[in-house]
Amino acid sequence: MSDEEAQRSEGQFAESARTTQTIATRLVGLDEETAAAVAAERGCVFRVVRRDRVVLPVTMDRRSNRINATVVNGRVTAVEIG
């Protein structure tokens, strides 16, 4: 991959991640099931990476349409993109 292609790819990732971040911020405060459904409706992948202080095993690959959520007592309390 050329430097130009790499920069274009990174730019596309960043743009997609900004869109996903907008969706993700709206999930905070929702119950897990509703948050997962809303994410799916908008074409995002939803996964819980931490539940009630327990860190769950996850892959380390980056995806601009994936929302990583922290869930406490059944509610989304924090989100990250990747």
URZI-V913382 format. One line per field, one symbol per residue. phi: phi as a letter, one per 30 degrees, with the letter a starting at -180 (. if undefined). burial: + if it has 24 or more other C-alpha atoms within 12 Angstrom, else -. Layout:
phi = ???
burial = ???
//
This chain:
phi = .deddddddddddddddddddeddddddjddeddddddedecicccbccbbhicdcdbdcdcbdccccccbbhicdcabbck
burial = ---------------++--++-++++++-+-+--++-++----+++++++------------+++++++++---++++++++
//
